Amino acid sequence: MKKILYITALAATCSVQAAKHPSFSEIKIGFETIGYSEALGDVAGLGALSQSIDVTNPVIRQISYSGINESWGLYIDSAATISSEIETETWSIGEFGEVQENVFTMKANEIGIKAAYNWSNALQLTLGSKIYTSSFTRSHFNFVNPGATAFDLALQNLAEPGEDAPRFTLPGQSGDQAGVPIQNNPSYLVPVVAVSEDQMGILLVAGARYDSHLVDSFNNISWYAEGEISTPMYSRTQNTKYETTTLTENFNGWGASVRFGARYHILDNTAIIVGVDALYKERDAVTDTLDGGGRVRVPEIEYSNVSFSAGIHWSY
């Protein structure tokens, strides 16, 4: 009899502990819309060269939470683009308007770990780090007229007598807008099919999360809301146009993200979940000087990612 009472008490204690410190995992599949824009400051005194584009890709997202004790827990989360959709990108500059278009694809991945301090039963303060990568590919470059021709002529007019005139050129092309071969420009006359850029960063992230599941892990319906701010402790950029050069920088931007979601618990430890995840970040322009005295520069960027996804939640 004593053994039965002891086992019953032990089971009740474990149940209480599980309710106080629930652990769970979630996996969701959906679609993300990535917004990406670049801007180069005043180009040769003729205006700012810029573009802005949105691409929609399928995405998979995952998060796991482990309740350590009454005060602390641990999150591990990740997200990855499943495949990249193809869109047409357009560049514009100042009074010339649209001057270039090309094919554009983009994908993104991230994985992070963060500690959670239980401020209250449902409200947590979080602090951790995240590694992200994003990459894009540009190809099938074309001039857009009349803006491209007008911009090219304006560049040529900047040359002093006896100097080689600057030209508006595109990767993989051997002539100007009229098809006339461009001479004395060895840095340009290199066949290029596509240009790719890979960006990687290690982020410092801090935020707060409210999750009703942490109050009552056996309720039929639960929901969560989370907000974070971030800054890149380290960032690296590699562009195939400059294959031997890697640009690195520290604390050269900022970001903010929000997440919302709801769950319907079909079993004690299993639920259906739907959620929205939104991210916005900026990165400053990065410049490096080459051994020969030239400069490599990647422009200032703005990046956003909004995803809608659904999946399965399970507690343990």
C-alpha positions in Angstrom: 0.0 0.0 0.0 2.8 2.4 0.9 4.4 1.6 -2.5 1.2 2.5 -4.3 0.9 5.8 -2.4 4.5 6.6 -3.1 4.1 5.9 -6.8 0.9 8.0 -6.9 2.6 10.9 -5.2 5.6 10.7 -7.5 3.4 10.7 -10.6 1.5 13.7 -9.3 4.7 15.5 -8.6 6.0 14.8 -12.1 2.7 16.0 -13.5 2.9 19.3 -11.6 6.5 19.8 -12.7 5.5 19.1 -16.3 2.7 21.7 -16.1 5.2 24.2 -14.6 8.0 23.5 -17.1 6.4 22.3 -20.3 8.6 21.5 -23.3 7.4 21.5 -26.9 8.4 21.4 -30.6 6.7 22.9 -33.6 7.3 22.4 -37.4 5.5 24.5 -40.0 5.4 24.8 -43.8 4.2 27.8 -45.7 5.2 30.7 -48.0 7.5 33.6 -47.4 7.6 36.9 -49.3 11.1 38.4 -49.3 11.5 42.1 -50.0 14.9 43.2 -51.1 16.2 46.7 -52.1 19.6 48.1 -52.8 20.7 51.7 -53.2 24.0 53.2 -54.3 24.4 56.9 -53.3 24.9 59.6 -55.9 26.4 57.8 -59.0 28.8 60.2 -60.8 26.6 63.1 -59.7 23.7 61.8 -61.8 21.5 60.4 -59.1 21.0 57.4 -56.9 21.0 53.9 -58.5 18.4 51.7 -56.8 16.1 48.7 -57.1 13.3 47.1 -55.1 11.8 43.6 -55.6 9.6 41.0 -53.9 9.9 37.3 -54.3 7.7 34.6 -52.9 9.1 31.2 -51.9 8.0 28.1 -50.0 9.5 27.9 -46.5 9.9 25.5 -43.6 10.1 26.8 -40.0 10.9 24.9 -36.8 11.1 25.8 -33.1 11.8 23.7 -29.9 11.5 24.9 -26.3 12.9 23.1 -23.3 11.7 24.2 -19.8 14.7 23.9 -17.5 13.2 25.1 -14.2 10.8 27.6 -12.9 13.0 30.5 -14.0 14.7 29.4 -17.2 14.1 27.7 -20.6 15.9 27.3 -23.9 14.7 27.9 -27.4 16.3 26.5 -30.7 14.6 27.7 -33.9 15.4 27.6 -37.6 13.9 28.6 -41.0 14.9 27.7 -44.5 13.8 28.5 -48.0 12.7 25.3 -49.8 13.1 26.6 -53.4 13.6 30.0 -55.1 11.1 31.6 -57.4 12.2 33.7 -60.4 11.2 37.4 -60.7 12.2 40.3 -63.0 14.2 43.1 -61.3 14.3 46.7 -62.5 16.9 49.3 -61.8 16.3 53.1 -61.9 18.5 56.2 -61.5 17.6 59.8 -61.0 15.9 61.6 -63.9 16.7 58.8 -66.3 14.2 56.5 -64.8 14.5 52.8 -65.6 17.8 51.8 -67.1 18.3 48.0 -66.5 16.3 44.8 -65.9 17.4 41.3 -65.1 16.2 38.0 -63.7 16.4 37.7 -59.9 16.1 34.9 -57.3 16.7 34.9 -53.6 16.7 32.5 -50.7 17.4 32.7 -46.9 18.3 30.4 -44.0 18.7 31.0 -40.3 19.3 29.0 -37.0 19.3 30.4 -33.6 19.6 29.6 -29.9 18.4 31.8 -27.0 17.9 31.6 -23.3 14.4 32.5 -21.9 13.9 34.0 -18.4 10.4 33.5 -17.1 9.4 37.0 -16.0 5.9 35.5 -15.2 4.1 32.3 -15.9 3.5 33.2 -19.6 5.9 36.2 -20.2 9.5 35.5 -21.1 12.5 37.7 -21.7 14.9 36.2 -24.3 18.6 36.7 -25.2 20.7 34.8 -27.6 22.3 34.6 -31.0 21.4 33.6 -34.5 23.3 32.7 -37.7 21.7 33.7 -40.9 22.6 33.3 -44.6 20.9 34.9 -47.6 21.9 34.7 -51.2 20.7 36.1 -54.5 21.5 35.5 -58.2 21.1 38.0 -61.0 21.2 36.9 -64.7 19.8 37.8 -68.2 20.8 41.4 -68.0 19.2 43.9 -70.4 19.2 47.6 -71.0 15.9 49.5 -70.6 15.5 52.4 -73.0 15.3 55.3 -73.4 16.7 55.6 -69.9 19.8 53.4 -70.5 20.9 55.3 -73.6 20.4 58.7 -72.0 22.3 57.6 -68.9 25.2 56.2 -71.0 25.5 59.5 -73.0 25.5 61.5 -69.7 28.4 59.4 -68.4 30.4 59.9 -71.6 29.9 63.7 -71.3 31.6 63.6 -68.0 35.0 62.6 -69.6 37.7 65.2 -70.0 39.3 65.5 -73.4 41.8 62.6 -74.0 40.3 60.5 -71.2 38.5 57.2 -71.6 34.8 57.9 -71.3 32.9 56.0 -68.5 30.2 53.8 -70.0 27.0 52.2 -68.7 27.6 48.5 -69.2 26.1 45.2 -68.2 27.7 41.9 -67.2 28.1 39.5 -70.1 27.6 42.1 -72.9 30.2 43.2 -75.4 28.6 46.3 -76.8 26.6 49.4 -75.9 22.9 49.9 -76.2 23.3 50.3 -80.0 25.4 47.1 -80.3 28.6 49.0 -80.9 31.6 47.1 -79.3 33.1 49.0 -76.3 36.9 49.2 -76.5 39.6 49.9 -74.0 37.5 48.6 -71.1 39.2 45.3 -70.0 37.5 45.4 -66.6 34.2 45.0 -68.5 34.9 42.7 -71.4 34.6 39.5 -69.4 31.8 37.0 -70.3 29.5 36.7 -67.3 26.3 34.6 -67.3 25.1 35.4 -63.8 26.2 37.4 -60.7 25.6 35.9 -57.3 26.1 37.3 -53.8 26.2 35.4 -50.5 25.6 37.2 -47.2 26.3 35.7 -43.8 25.9 37.1 -40.3 26.0 36.3 -36.6 23.3 38.3 -34.9 22.8 39.3 -31.3 19.1 39.1 -30.5 17.0 40.2 -27.5 13.3 40.1 -27.1 10.1 39.1 -25.2 7.6 36.4 -25.8 4.1 35.7 -24.4 2.9 32.2 -24.7 -0.4 31.0 -23.0 0.8 27.4 -23.4 3.3 28.0 -20.6 0.4 28.8 -18.2 -1.8 25.9 -19.0 -0.2 23.3 -21.2 -3.4 21.3 -21.4 -5.8 24.0 -22.6 -7.5 23.3 -26.0 -6.5 26.6 -27.5 -3.2 28.5 -26.9 -1.6 31.4 -28.6 1.8 33.3 -28.6 3.2 36.7 -29.5 6.9 37.6 -29.7 9.0 40.6 -30.6 12.8 40.8 -31.1 15.5 43.3 -32.0 18.9 42.3 -33.4 22.2 43.6 -34.6 24.9 41.8 -36.6 28.0 41.2 -34.4 29.7 40.0 -37.5 28.7 40.1 -41.2 30.4 38.8 -44.4 29.6 39.4 -48.0 31.0 37.5 -51.1 30.1 38.5 -54.6 31.1 36.4 -57.7 32.0 39.6 -59.5 34.9 40.0 -57.0 35.6 36.3 -56.4 38.9 36.9 -54.5 37.4 39.6 -52.2 35.4 39.0 -49.0 33.9 42.1 -47.3 33.5 41.9 -43.5 32.0 44.3 -41.0 30.8 44.4 -37.4 27.6 46.0 -36.0 26.8 47.5 -39.4 23.0 47.3 -39.2 19.9 46.5 -37.2 16.8 44.4 -37.4 13.4 43.8 -35.8 11.0 40.9 -35.9 7.5 39.9 -34.7 5.8 36.5 -34.5 2.1 35.6 -33.9 0.5 32.2 -33.8 -2.4 30.1 -32.5 -2.8 26.4 -31.7 -5.7 24.1 -31.5 -4.8 21.1 -29.3 -6.5 18.0 -30.8 -4.8 15.7 -28.2 -3.2 16.4 -24.8 0.2 16.7 -26.4 -0.6 17.4 -30.0 -1.9 20.6 -31.7 -2.4 22.1 -35.1 -0.7 25.5 -35.4 -0.9 28.5 -37.8 1.4 31.5 -37.6 2.9 34.6 -39.2 6.5 35.6 -38.9 7.8 39.0 -40.0 11.3 40.4 -40.1 12.8 43.7 -41.2 16.5 44.6 -41.2 18.9 47.1 -42.7 22.6 46.8 -43.6 25.0 49.7 -44.2 27.1 49.9 -47.3 30.5 48.1 -47.0 33.6 49.3 -48.8 37.0 47.6 -49.2 40.2 48.8 -50.9 41.9 46.3 -53.3 45.6 45.7 -53.5 45.8 47.6 -56.8 44.2 50.6 -55.3 40.7 50.1 -56.6 37.6 49.8 -54.4 34.9 47.2 -53.9 31.6 48.3 -52.5 28.4 46.5 -51.7 25.5 48.9 -51.3 23.2 49.7 -48.5 20.3 47.2 -48.3 16.8 46.8 -46.8 15.5 43.3 -46.3 12.1 42.1 -45.2 10.6 38.6 -44.8 7.0 37.9 -44.1 5.8 34.2 -43.9 2.5 32.5 -43.3 2.7 28.9 -42.3 0.9 26.0 -40.7 2.0 22.8 -39.1 2.1 20.5 -36.0 2.9 21.2 -32.4 3.7 18.5 -29.8 4.4 18.7 -26.1 6.6 16.5 -24.0 
